């Protein structure tokens, strides 16, 4: 006589809990790997974007110095932000066409390292209208409509080459420098100081027309001699 068992086979509670624990560990490992990969991708994209911004800034700045006309001026001024922090500013005067601006209307174009709320600085451009002087010009420079072109910079130093040496002061009225040097730290490239030089075309010597050949007035033009008769 065969007896039928009514016992139903299946997973015990311990086996179910163990399976859930293994599934949780696997899910956590997959999430950690995916999260790390996403963070690495995000950091790579951010670094690439920062490098592109840096390259674009250096290109337009180099082109600006190359585009300074014969009557253009460039000098260094230490301005102040609206909070009183010192701001090194490169001033382009009578420099039509720099940074893609066709005309300055008799004013100046200022490239300043403006302080930011996070403690860093940003290179920014400001077009200063002509005719501003004294306190009015200072207020406009402190709180004017600056256009940020490269954020995340620190320790900005400008220097100018003259007579075989670099000078960190180049006030208004100075002669045209041969080259300009820019040094700063960039947050997107930590531990890699940026050190670049911008060449400024020299002023061409004026072309002097040669003096006219002196001619004696009322002097007859010499005639060729006739051939001898045979």
ROSE-4610 file (N, C-alpha, C; in Angstrom, 1 decimal, always signed):
// ROSE-4610
residu = [X/X/X/X/X/X/X/X/X/X/X/X/X/X/X/X/X/X/X/X/X/X/X/X/X/X/X/X/X/X/X/X/X/X/X/X/X/X/X/X/X/X/X/X/X/X/X/X/X/X/X/X/X/X/X/X/X/X/X/X/X/X/X/X/X/X/X/X/X/X/X/X/X/X/X/X/X/X/X/X/X/X/X/X/X/X/X/X/X/X/X/X/X/X/X/X/X/X/X/X/X/X/X/X/X/X/X/X/X/X/X/X/X/X/X/X/X/X/X/X/X/X/X/X/X/X/X/X/X/X/X/X/X/X/X/X/X/X/X/X/X/X/X/X/X/X/X/X/X/X/X/X/X/X/X/X/X/X/X/X/X/X/X/X/X/X/X/X/X/X/X/X/X/X/X/X/X/X/X/X/X/X/X/X/X/X/X/X/X/X/X/X/X/X/X/X/X/X/X/X/X/X/X/X/X/X/X/X/X/X/X/X/X/X/X/X/X/X/X/X/X/X/X/X/X/X/X/X/X/X/X/X/X/X/X/X/X/X/X/X/X/X/X/X/X/X/X/X/X/X/X/X/X/X/X/X/X/X/X/X/X/X/X/X/X/X/X/X/X/X/X/X/X/X/X/X/X/X/X/X/X/X/X/X/X/X/X/X/X/X/X/X/X/X/X/X/X/X/X/X/X/X/X/X/X/X/X/X/X/X/X/X/X/X/X/X/X/X/X/X/X/X/X/X/X/X/X/X/X/X/X/X/X/X/X/X/X/X/X/X/X/X/X/X/X/X/X/X/X/X/X/X/X/X/X/X/X/X/X/X/X/X/X/X/X/X/X/X/X/X/X/X/X/X/X/X/X/X/X/X/X/X/X/X/X/X/X/X/X/X/X/X/X/X/X/X/X/X/X/X/X/X/X/X/X/X/X/X/X/X/X/X/X/X/X/X/X/X/X/X/X/X/X/X/X/X/X/X/X/X/X/X/X/X/X/X/X/X/X/X/X/X/X/X/X/X/X/X/X/X/X/X/X/X/X/X/X/X/X/X/X/X/X/X/X/X/X/X/X/X/X/X/X/X/X/X/X/X/X/X/X/X/X/X/X/X/X/X/X/X/X/X/X/X/X/X/X/X/X/X/X/X/X/X/X/X/X/X/X/X/X/X/X/X/X/X/X/X/X/X/X/X/X/X/X/X/X/X/X/X/X/X/X/X/X/X/X/X/X/X/X/X/X/X/X/X/X/X/X/X/X/X/X/X/X/X/X/X/X/X/X/X/X/X/X/X/X/X/X/X/X/X/X/X/X/X/X/X/X/X/X/X/X/X/X/X/X/X/X/X/X/X/X/X/X/X/X/X/X/X/X/X/X/X/X/X/X/X/X/X/X/X/X/X/X/X/X/X/X/X/X/X/X/X/X/X/X/X/X/X/X/X/X/X/X/X/X/X/X/X/X/X/X/X/X/X/X/X/X/X/X/X/X/X/X/X/X/X/X/X/X/X/X/X/X/X/X/X/X/X/X/X/X/X/X/X/X/X/X/X/X/X/X/X/X/X/X/X/X/X]
num = [1/1/1/2/2/2/3/3/3/4/4/4/5/5/5/6/6/6/7/7/7/8/8/8/9/9/9/10/10/10/11/11/11/12/12/12/13/13/13/14/14/14/15/15/15/16/16/16/17/17/17/18/18/18/19/19/19/20/20/20/21/21/21/22/22/22/23/23/23/24/24/24/25/25/25/26/26/26/27/27/27/28/28/28/29/29/29/30/30/30/31/31/31/32/32/32/33/33/33/34/34/34/35/35/35/36/36/36/37/37/37/38/38/38/39/39/39/40/40/40/41/41/41/42/42/42/43/43/43/44/44/44/45/45/45/46/46/46/47/47/47/48/48/48/49/49/49/50/50/50/51/51/51/52/52/52/53/53/53/54/54/54/55/55/55/56/56/56/57/57/57/58/58/58/59/59/59/60/60/60/61/61/61/62/62/62/63/63/63/64/64/64/65/65/65/66/66/66/67/67/67/68/68/68/69/69/69/70/70/70/71/71/71/72/72/72/73/73/73/74/74/74/75/75/75/76/76/76/77/77/77/78/78/78/79/79/79/80/80/80/81/81/81/82/82/82/83/83/83/84/84/84/85/85/85/86/86/86/87/87/87/88/88/88/89/89/89/90/90/90/91/91/91/92/92/92/93/93/93/94/94/94/95/95/95/96/96/96/97/97/97/98/98/98/99/99/99/100/100/100/101/101/101/102/102/102/103/103/103/104/104/104/105/105/105/106/106/106/107/107/107/108/108/108/109/109/109/110/110/110/111/111/111/112/112/112/113/113/113/114/114/114/115/115/115/116/116/116/117/117/117/118/118/118/119/119/119/120/120/120/121/121/121/122/122/122/123/123/123/124/124/124/125/125/125/126/126/126/127/127/127/128/128/128/129/129/129/130/130/130/131/131/131/132/132/132/133/133/133/134/134/134/135/135/135/136/136/136/137/137/137/138/138/138/139/139/139/140/140/140/141/141/141/142/142/142/143/143/143/144/144/144/145/145/145/146/146/146/147/147/147/148/148/148/149/149/149/150/150/150/151/151/151/152/152/152/153/153/153/154/154/154/155/155/155/156/156/156/157/157/157/158/158/158/159/159/159/160/160/160/161/161/161/162/162/162/163/163/163/164/164/164/165/165/165/166/166/166/167/167/167/168/168/168/169/169/169/170/170/170/171/171/171/172/172/172/173/173/173/174/174/174/175/175/175/176/176/176/177/177/177/178/178/178/179/179/179/180/180/180/181/181/181/182/182/182/183/183/183/184/184/184/185/185/185/186/186/186/187/187/187/188/188/188/189/189/189/190/190/190/191/191/191/192/192/192/193/193/193/194/194/194/195/195/195/196/196/196/197/197/197/198/198/198/199/199/199/200/200/200/201/201/201/202/202/202/203/203/203/204/204/204/205/205/205/206/206/206/207/207/207/208/208/208/209/209/209/210/210/210/211/211/211/212/212/212/213/213/213/214/214/214/215/215/215/216/216/216/217/217/217/218/218/218/219/219/219/220/220/220/221/221/221/222/222/222/223/223/223/224/224/224/225/225/225/226/226/226/227/227/227/228/228/228/229/229/229/230/230/230]
x = [+0.8/+0.0/+0.9/+0.6/+1.4/+0.7/+1.4/+0.9/+1.3/+0.4/+0.6/+0.9/+2.0/+2.4/+1.7/+1.2/+0.5/+1.5/+2.8/+3.8/+4.1/+4.0/+4.3/+5.7/+6.6/+8.0/+8.0/+9.0/+9.2/+10.4/+10.5/+11.6/+11.2/+12.2/+12.0/+12.2/+11.7/+11.9/+13.3/+14.2/+15.6/+16.2/+15.8/+16.3/+15.8/+14.6/+14.0/+14.8/+15.0/+15.8/+17.2/+17.8/+19.2/+19.2/+18.2/+18.2/+18.0/+17.2/+17.0/+18.2/+19.0/+20.2/+21.2/+21.3/+22.2/+21.8/+20.5/+20.0/+20.3/+20.2/+20.5/+22.0/+22.9/+24.3/+24.7/+24.1/+24.3/+23.8/+22.6/+22.1/+22.9/+23.4/+24.2/+25.5/+26.1/+27.4/+27.2/+26.1/+25.8/+25.6/+24.8/+24.6/+25.9/+26.8/+28.0/+28.9/+28.9/+29.7/+29.1/+27.8/+27.1/+27.3/+27.2/+27.4/+28.8/+29.8/+31.2/+31.4/+30.9/+31.1/+30.4/+29.2/+28.6/+29.3/+29.9/+30.7/+31.9/+32.6/+33.8/+33.5/+32.4/+32.0/+31.7/+31.0/+30.6/+31.9/+32.8/+34.1/+34.9/+34.9/+35.6/+34.9/+33.6/+32.9/+33.2/+33.1/+33.4/+34.8/+35.8/+37.1/+37.3/+36.7/+36.8/+36.2/+35.0/+34.4/+35.2/+35.9/+36.7/+38.0/+38.5/+39.7/+39.3/+38.1/+37.6/+37.4/+36.8/+36.6/+38.0/+39.0/+40.3/+40.9/+40.8/+41.4/+40.7/+39.4/+38.7/+39.1/+39.3/+39.7/+41.1/+42.0/+43.4/+43.4/+42.6/+42.6/+42.0/+40.9/+40.3/+41.2/+41.9/+42.8/+44.1/+44.6/+45.8/+45.4/+44.2/+43.8/+43.6/+43.1/+42.9/+44.2/+45.3/+46.5/+47.1/+46.9/+47.4/+46.7/+45.4/+44.6/+44.7/+45.6/+45.8/+46.3/+45.6/+46.1/+47.3/+47.8/+49.0/+48.8/+47.6/+47.3/+46.7/+46.6/+46.0/+46.9/+46.4/+47.1/+46.7/+47.6/+47.2/+48.0/+47.3/+48.0/+47.3/+48.0/+47.5/+47.0/+45.8/+45.2/+44.7/+44.9/+44.4/+43.1/+42.0/+40.7/+40.2/+38.9/+38.3/+36.9/+36.5/+35.2/+34.2/+32.9/+31.9/+32.1/+32.9/+33.2/+34.5/+35.2/+36.5/+37.7/+37.5/+38.7/+39.4/+40.8/+41.6/+41.3/+41.3/+41.0/+42.0/+42.9/+43.9/+43.1/+43.2/+42.5/+43.4/+43.3/+44.0/+43.0/+43.5/+42.7/+43.1/+42.2/+42.5/+41.8/+42.7/+42.2/+42.5/+41.6/+41.7/+42.1/+41.4/+41.7/+40.5/+40.0/+38.8/+39.1/+38.1/+38.1/+38.6/+39.0/+39.5/+38.3/+38.4/+37.4/+36.1/+36.2/+35.1/+34.2/+34.6/+33.8/+34.3/+33.4/+33.8/+34.2/+33.6/+33.9/+33.6/+34.5/+34.4/+33.7/+33.5/+32.8/+33.6/+34.9/+35.7/+36.0/+35.5/+35.7/+36.8/+36.8/+37.8/+37.1/+37.9/+37.5/+38.4/+37.8/+38.5/+38.4/+39.5/+39.5/+40.0/+39.1/+39.4/+39.2/+40.0/+39.8/+38.9/+37.6/+36.6/+36.5/+36.4/+36.2/+34.7/+34.6/+33.3/+32.9/+31.7/+31.2/+31.9/+32.4/+33.0/+34.5/+35.0/+36.4/+37.3/+36.8/+37.6/+37.4/+38.0/+37.8/+37.4/+37.0/+36.6/+37.0/+37.6/+37.9/+36.6/+36.5/+35.2/+35.6/+34.7/+34.9/+33.9/+34.3/+33.4/+33.8/+32.8/+32.9/+32.6/+33.6/+33.4/+33.1/+32.0/+31.7/+32.7/+32.9/+33.8/+33.2/+34.0/+33.5/+33.3/+33.5/+33.3/+34.7/+34.6/+35.8/+35.5/+36.6/+36.6/+35.7/+34.8/+34.0/+33.0/+32.5/+31.5/+32.1/+33.3/+34.0/+34.3/+34.7/+34.9/+33.7/+32.5/+31.3/+30.9/+31.1/+30.7/+31.6/+32.9/+33.8/+33.5/+33.0/+32.8/+31.5/+30.5/+29.2/+28.6/+29.4/+28.9/+28.5/+28.0/+27.5/+28.7/+29.5/+30.6/+30.1/+30.8/+30.5/+31.5/+31.2/+32.1/+32.5/+33.8/+34.2/+35.1/+35.6/+36.3/+36.2/+35.3/+35.3/+36.3/+36.4/+37.2/+38.7/+39.2/+40.6/+41.0/+42.4/+42.9/+44.3/+44.8/+46.2/+46.6/+46.0/+46.2/+47.4/+48.3/+49.5/+49.7/+49.7/+50.1/+51.5/+52.3/+53.6/+53.8/+54.8/+55.0/+56.5/+56.8/+58.2/+58.8/+59.9/+60.6/+62.0/+62.9/+64.3/+64.9/+64.4/+65.0/+64.5/+63.4/+62.9/+61.4/+60.8/+59.4/+59.1/+58.1/+57.7/+56.2/+55.9/+54.5/+53.7/+54.3/+53.6/+53.7/+52.6/+52.5/+51.4/+51.7/+50.6/+50.2/+49.2/+48.7/+49.7/+49.9/+50.9/+52.2/+52.3/+53.6/+53.7/+54.9/+55.1/+54.5/+54.4/+53.8/+54.7/+54.3/+55.1/+55.4/+56.4/+56.7/+55.8/+55.6/+54.8/+54.1/+53.1/+52.3/+52.3/+52.5/+52.5/+51.4/+50.7/+49.6/+49.8/+49.8/+49.9/+48.7/+48.1/+47.0/+46.8/+46.0/+45.6/+44.2/+43.9/+42.6/+42.0/+40.9/+40.3/+40.0/+39.7/+39.5/+40.7/+41.9/+43.2/+44.0/+43.6/+44.3/+45.8/+46.7/+48.1/+48.8/+48.1/+48.8/+48.7/+49.6/+49.6/+49.6/+48.8/+48.7/+49.7/+50.5/+51.6/+51.6/+51.1/+51.0/+51.6/+52.0/+52.6/+51.8/+51.5/+50.8/+51.8/+52.0/+52.9/+52.1/+52.6/+52.0/+52.8/+52.2/+52.9/+53.6/+54.9/+55.5/+55.0/+55.2/+54.8/+55.7/+55.1/+55.9/+56.5/+57.7/+58.4/+57.7/+57.5/+56.9/+57.6/+56.9/+57.5/+57.8/+59.1/+59.5/+59.8/+59.1/+59.3/+60.7/+61.4/+62.7/+62.7/+63.7/+63.7/+63.7/+63.1/+63.1/+64.4/+64.7/+66.0/+66.1/+67.2/+67.3/+67.5/+66.8/+67.0/+67.3/+68.2/+68.7/+67.7/+67.1/+66.1/+66.8/+66.0/+66.4/+67.6/+67.9/+69.0/+68.5/+69.1/+68.6/+68.9/+68.0/+68.2/+69.3/+70.3/+71.3/+70.8/+71.2/+70.8/+71.9/+71.5/+72.6/+73.3/+74.6/+75.5/+75.1/+75.2/+74.9/+76.0/+75.7/+76.8/+77.8/+79.0/+80.0/+79.7/+80.0/+79.8/+80.9/+80.6/+81.6/+82.1]
y = [-1.2/+0.0/+1.2/+2.1/+3.3/+4.5/+5.2/+6.4/+7.6/+8.5/+9.8/+10.8/+11.6/+12.6/+13.9/+14.6/+15.9/+17.1/+16.8/+17.9/+18.6/+19.9/+20.7/+21.2/+20.9/+21.4/+22.9/+23.6/+25.1/+25.6/+26.9/+27.6/+27.9/+27.7/+28.1/+29.6/+30.1/+31.5/+31.9/+31.1/+31.4/+31.5/+30.6/+30.7/+32.0/+32.3/+33.6/+34.8/+34.9/+36.0/+36.0/+34.8/+34.8/+35.2/+34.8/+35.2/+36.7/+37.3/+38.7/+39.5/+38.9/+39.6/+39.5/+38.4/+38.3/+39.3/+39.4/+40.3/+41.7/+42.0/+43.4/+43.7/+42.8/+43.0/+43.2/+42.4/+42.5/+43.9/+44.3/+45.5/+46.7/+46.6/+47.7/+47.8/+46.6/+46.7/+47.3/+46.9/+47.4/+48.9/+49.4/+50.8/+51.6/+51.0/+51.7/+51.8/+50.7/+50.8/+51.8/+51.7/+52.7/+54.1/+54.4/+55.7/+56.2/+55.3/+55.7/+56.0/+55.2/+55.5/+56.8/+57.1/+58.3/+59.5/+59.4/+60.5/+60.7/+59.6/+59.8/+60.4/+60.0/+60.6/+62.1/+62.4/+63.8/+64.6/+64.1/+64.8/+65.0/+64.0/+64.1/+65.1/+65.1/+66.1/+67.5/+67.7/+69.0/+69.5/+68.6/+68.9/+69.3/+68.6/+68.9/+70.2/+70.5/+71.8/+72.9/+72.7/+73.7/+74.0/+72.9/+73.1/+73.8/+73.6/+74.3/+75.8/+76.1/+77.5/+78.2/+77.5/+78.1/+78.3/+77.4/+77.5/+78.7/+78.8/+79.9/+81.2/+81.3/+82.6/+83.0/+82.0/+82.4/+82.8/+82.2/+82.5/+83.9/+84.3/+85.6/+86.7/+86.4/+87.3/+87.5/+86.4/+86.6/+87.4/+87.1/+87.8/+89.3/+89.6/+91.0/+91.8/+91.2/+91.9/+92.0/+91.0/+91.1/+92.2/+92.5/+93.4/+94.9/+95.1/+96.5/+97.4/+98.4/+99.2/+100.1/+100.8/+101.6/+102.7/+103.3/+104.3/+103.8/+102.5/+101.9/+101.9/+101.8/+101.8/+100.6/+100.1/+99.0/+99.3/+99.3/+99.5/+98.8/+98.7/+98.0/+98.9/+98.7/+99.5/+98.6/+99.0/+98.2/+98.9/+98.3/+98.9/+98.3/+98.5/+98.0/+97.4/+96.4/+95.8/+96.6/+96.2/+96.9/+96.7/+95.7/+95.4/+95.9/+96.6/+97.2/+96.3/+95.1/+94.2/+94.7/+94.7/+95.1/+94.2/+94.8/+94.1/+94.5/+93.6/+93.9/+94.0/+95.1/+95.4/+95.8/+95.1/+95.5/+96.4/+97.6/+98.5/+98.6/+98.5/+98.7/+100.0/+100.9/+102.2/+102.5/+103.1/+103.3/+102.0/+101.0/+99.6/+99.0/+99.6/+99.1/+97.7/+96.8/+95.5/+94.4/+94.8/+93.8/+93.1/+91.8/+90.9/+91.0/+91.2/+91.1/+92.3/+93.4/+94.6/+95.6/+95.9/+96.7/+98.1/+98.7/+100.1/+100.3/+101.1/+101.4/+102.8/+103.5/+104.8/+105.8/+105.8/+106.7/+106.3/+105.1/+104.7/+103.6/+102.9/+101.8/+100.5/+99.5/+98.1/+97.5/+97.0/+96.6/+95.1/+94.4/+93.0/+92.9/+92.5/+92.5/+91.1/+90.8/+89.6/+89.9/+89.7/+90.1/+89.1/+89.5/+88.5/+88.0/+86.7/+86.1/+85.7/+85.3/+85.1/+83.8/+82.9/+81.7/+81.8/+83.1/+83.3/+83.3/+82.8/+82.7/+84.0/+84.1/+85.2/+84.8/+85.7/+85.4/+86.5/+86.1/+87.1/+87.6/+89.0/+89.6/+90.8/+91.1/+92.3/+93.4/+94.6/+95.8/+96.8/+97.3/+98.4/+99.7/+100.6/+101.8/+103.0/+103.6/+104.7/+105.9/+106.6/+107.7/+108.9/+109.7/+110.9/+110.6/+109.4/+109.1/+109.4/+110.2/+110.6/+110.5/+110.4/+110.5/+109.5/+110.0/+109.0/+108.4/+109.0/+108.4/+107.2/+107.3/+106.2/+105.1/+105.4/+104.4/+103.6/+104.3/+103.6/+102.7/+103.1/+102.3/+101.1/+101.2/+100.1/+99.1/+99.6/+98.8/+97.9/+98.5/+97.8/+97.8/+98.0/+98.0/+96.6/+96.6/+95.3/+94.4/+93.8/+93.0/+91.7/+91.2/+90.0/+89.0/+87.9/+86.9/+86.0/+85.8/+85.0/+83.8/+83.8/+82.6/+82.6/+81.8/+81.8/+80.8/+80.8/+79.8/+80.0/+81.3/+81.6/+82.1/+82.1/+82.6/+83.1/+84.0/+84.5/+85.0/+86.0/+86.6/+87.6/+87.4/+88.3/+88.6/+90.0/+90.5/+91.0/+90.9/+91.5/+91.9/+92.8/+93.4/+93.4/+93.1/+92.9/+94.2/+94.6/+95.8/+95.8/+96.1/+96.2/+95.0/+93.8/+92.6/+92.1/+92.6/+92.2/+92.3/+91.6/+91.6/+92.5/+93.4/+94.4/+94.2/+94.2/+94.0/+95.3/+96.4/+97.6/+98.2/+98.7/+99.3/+100.3/+101.5/+102.5/+103.1/+103.9/+104.6/+105.6/+105.7/+106.6/+105.9/+104.6/+103.9/+103.6/+103.3/+103.0/+101.7/+101.4/+100.1/+99.0/+98.0/+96.8/+95.9/+95.1/+94.1/+92.9/+92.5/+91.3/+91.5/+90.7/+90.7/+89.3/+89.1/+87.8/+87.7/+86.6/+86.3/+85.0/+85.1/+83.9/+83.8/+82.6/+82.4/+81.0/+80.6/+79.3/+79.1/+77.9/+77.6/+76.4/+76.5/+75.5/+74.2/+74.3/+73.1/+72.3/+72.9/+72.2/+72.4/+71.8/+72.0/+71.5/+72.3/+71.9/+72.2/+72.9/+73.2/+74.7/+75.5/+76.9/+77.3/+78.3/+78.7/+79.9/+79.8/+80.8/+81.0/+82.1/+82.4/+83.7/+83.9/+85.2/+85.6/+86.9/+87.5/+88.5/+88.3/+89.2/+90.4/+91.6/+92.8/+93.2/+93.4/+93.8/+95.2/+95.3/+96.6/+97.6/+98.9/+100.0/+100.0/+100.0/+100.1/+101.5/+101.5/+102.8/+103.5/+104.8/+105.5/+105.4/+105.3/+105.2/+106.6/+106.9/+108.2/+108.1/+108.9/+108.9/+109.4/+108.8/+109.2/+110.6/+111.5/+112.8/+112.8/+113.8/+113.8/+114.1/+113.6/+113.8/+115.3/+116.0/+117.4/+117.5/+118.5/+118.8/+120.2/+120.4/+121.8/+122.4/+123.6/+124.2/+124.7/+124.7/+125.3/+124.6/+123.3/+122.6/+121.8/+122.1/+121.3/+119.9/+119.1/+117.7/+117.3/+116.5/+116.1/+115.3/+115.7/+115.0/+114.0/+112.9/+112.0/+112.5/+112.2/+112.7/+112.0/+112.8/+112.1/+111.2/+110.2/+109.2/+109.9/+109.5/+110.1/+109.8/+110.8/+110.6/+109.8/+109.0/+108.1/+108.8]
z = [+0.0/+0.0/+0.0/-1.0/-1.1/-0.5/+0.4/+1.1/+0.4/+0.1/-0.5/+0.6/+0.4/+1.3/+0.9/+1.9/+1.6/+1.8/+2.0/+2.2/+0.9/+0.9/-0.3/-0.2/-1.2/-1.2/-1.6/-1.1/-1.5/-0.7/-0.8/-0.1/+1.3/+2.1/+3.5/+3.7/+4.8/+5.1/+5.1/+5.6/+5.7/+4.3/+3.4/+2.0/+1.3/+1.5/+0.9/+1.4/+2.7/+3.3/+2.7/+2.6/+2.1/+0.6/-0.2/-1.6/-1.7/-0.8/-0.9/-0.5/+0.5/+0.9/-0.3/-1.0/-2.1/-3.2/-3.5/-4.5/-4.1/-2.8/-2.4/-2.5/-2.2/-2.4/-3.9/-4.7/-6.2/-6.7/-6.2/-6.7/-6.2/-4.9/-4.4/-5.2/-5.5/-6.3/-7.7/-8.3/-9.7/-9.6/-8.5/-8.4/-8.1/-7.3/-7.0/-8.3/-9.0/-10.3/-11.3/-11.4/-12.3/-11.9/-10.6/-10.0/-10.2/-10.0/-10.2/-11.7/-12.6/-14.0/-14.4/-13.9/-14.2/-13.7/-12.5/-11.9/-12.7/-13.1/-13.9/-15.3/-15.9/-17.2/-17.0/-15.9/-15.7/-15.5/-14.7/-14.5/-15.8/-16.6/-17.9/-18.8/-18.9/-19.7/-19.2/-17.9/-17.3/-17.5/-17.4/-17.7/-19.2/-20.1/-21.5/-21.8/-21.2/-21.4/-20.9/-19.7/-19.1/-20.0/-20.6/-21.5/-22.8/-23.3/-24.4/-24.1/-22.9/-22.6/-22.5/-21.9/-21.7/-23.1/-24.0/-25.4/-26.1/-26.0/-26.6/-26.0/-24.7/-24.1/-24.6/-24.6/-25.0/-26.5/-27.3/-28.7/-28.9/-28.3/-28.6/-27.9/-26.8/-26.2/-27.1/-27.6/-28.5/-29.7/-30.3/-31.5/-31.1/-29.9/-29.5/-29.5/-28.9/-28.9/-30.3/-31.1/-32.5/-33.3/-32.9/-33.7/-33.2/-32.3/-31.8/-32.9/-33.4/-34.5/-34.1/-35.1/-34.9/-33.8/-33.8/-32.8/-31.5/-31.4/-30.2/-29.0/-27.8/-26.6/-25.7/-24.9/-23.9/-22.7/-21.5/-20.3/-19.1/-18.0/-16.8/-15.8/-15.2/-14.2/-13.1/-11.9/-10.7/-10.3/-10.6/-10.3/-9.0/-8.7/-7.5/-7.8/-7.2/-7.4/-6.5/-6.6/-5.8/-4.3/-4.0/-2.5/-2.1/-3.0/-2.7/-3.0/-3.5/-3.8/-5.0/-5.0/-6.1/-7.3/-8.5/-9.7/-10.8/-11.2/-12.3/-13.6/-14.3/-15.5/-16.7/-17.8/-19.0/-19.8/-20.1/-20.8/-22.3/-23.2/-24.6/-25.0/-25.5/-25.9/-27.4/-28.0/-29.5/-30.2/-29.8/-30.3/-30.9/-32.0/-32.7/-33.3/-33.0/-33.6/-32.6/-31.4/-30.5/-29.8/-29.6/-29.0/-29.8/-31.1/-32.0/-31.9/-31.2/-31.1/-32.2/-33.2/-34.4/-34.0/-33.0/-32.7/-31.2/-30.6/-29.1/-28.9/-30.0/-29.9/-29.1/-29.1/-28.4/-26.9/-26.5/-25.2/-25.1/-24.0/-23.7/-23.6/-23.8/-23.5/-22.4/-21.4/-20.2/-20.0/-19.8/-19.5/-18.0/-17.1/-15.7/-15.1/-14.0/-13.3/-12.1/-12.3/-11.3/-10.2/-8.9/-7.8/-7.9/-7.4/-7.4/-5.9/-5.7/-4.3/-3.7/-4.6/-4.1/-3.8/-3.9/-3.6/-4.8/-5.9/-7.1/-7.9/-9.1/-10.0/-11.4/-12.2/-13.6/-14.5/-15.6/-16.6/-17.2/-17.3/-17.8/-18.6/-19.6/-20.4/-20.1/-20.2/-20.0/-21.0/-21.7/-22.6/-21.9/-21.8/-21.0/-22.0/-21.9/-22.9/-22.8/-23.8/-23.8/-23.0/-22.4/-21.6/-20.1/-19.7/-18.2/-17.6/-16.5/-15.7/-14.2/-13.5/-12.0/-11.4/-10.4/-9.7/-10.5/-11.6/-12.4/-13.2/-13.6/-14.3/-13.3/-12.1/-11.0/-10.7/-10.6/-10.3/-11.5/-12.7/-13.8/-13.9/-13.6/-13.6/-12.5/-11.3/-10.2/-10.4/-11.0/-11.1/-12.4/-13.5/-14.8/-15.3/-16.5/-17.1/-17.6/-16.7/-17.1/-17.8/-18.8/-19.5/-19.2/-18.4/-18.0/-19.2/-19.4/-20.5/-20.1/-18.8/-18.3/-16.8/-16.2/-14.7/-14.1/-12.8/-12.1/-12.2/-12.0/-12.1/-10.8/-10.5/-9.3/-9.5/-8.7/-8.7/-10.1/-10.5/-11.9/-11.8/-12.7/-12.8/-14.2/-14.5/-15.9/-15.8/-16.9/-17.0/-18.4/-18.6/-19.9/-20.2/-21.4/-21.8/-22.4/-21.9/-22.4/-22.0/-22.9/-22.7/-22.0/-22.5/-22.0/-20.7/-20.1/-18.9/-18.8/-17.9/-17.7/-16.5/-16.8/-15.7/-15.4/-14.1/-13.7/-13.5/-13.9/-13.9/-15.3/-15.8/-17.1/-17.1/-16.5/-16.4/-17.7/-17.6/-18.7/-19.2/-20.5/-21.1/-21.4/-21.0/-21.3/-22.8/-23.3/-24.7/-25.0/-26.3/-26.7/-26.3/-25.6/-25.2/-26.4/-26.2/-27.3/-27.1/-25.9/-25.6/-24.2/-24.0/-22.7/-22.2/-20.9/-20.3/-19.3/-19.3/-18.4/-17.6/-16.3/-15.5/-14.5/-14.4/-13.5/-13.2/-12.2/-11.9/-12.4/-12.9/-13.5/-12.7/-12.1/-11.3/-12.1/-13.4/-14.1/-14.4/-14.2/-14.3/-13.1/-12.0/-10.7/-10.8/-10.2/-10.2/-11.5/-12.5/-13.7/-14.0/-13.5/-13.7/-15.2/-15.6/-16.9/-17.1/-18.1/-18.4/-19.9/-20.4/-21.8/-22.1/-23.3/-23.8/-25.0/-25.1/-26.3/-27.0/-28.2/-29.0/-29.5/-29.5/-30.0/-31.2/-32.4/-33.5/-33.3/-33.7/-33.5/-34.5/-34.1/-35.0/-36.3/-37.4/-38.7/-38.8/-39.3/-39.5/-40.7/-40.6/-41.7/-43.0/-44.1/-45.4/-45.9/-46.2/-46.7/-48.2/-48.9/-50.4/-50.7/-51.7/-52.1/-52.7/-52.4/-53.0/-54.5/-55.1/-56.6/-57.1/-58.3/-59.0/-59.4/-59.0/-59.4/-60.9/-61.5/-62.9/-63.2/-64.1/-64.4/-65.4/-65.0/-66.0/-67.2/-68.3/-69.6/-70.2/-69.8/-70.4/-71.5/-72.7/-73.9/-73.8/-74.4/-74.4/-75.4/-75.0/-75.9/-77.1/-78.4/-79.6/-80.0/-80.6/-81.0/-82.2/-82.3/-83.4/-84.7/-85.8/-87.1/-87.5/-88.3/-88.7/-89.7/-89.6/-90.5/-92.0/-92.9/-94.3/-94.9/-95.8/-96.5/-97.8]
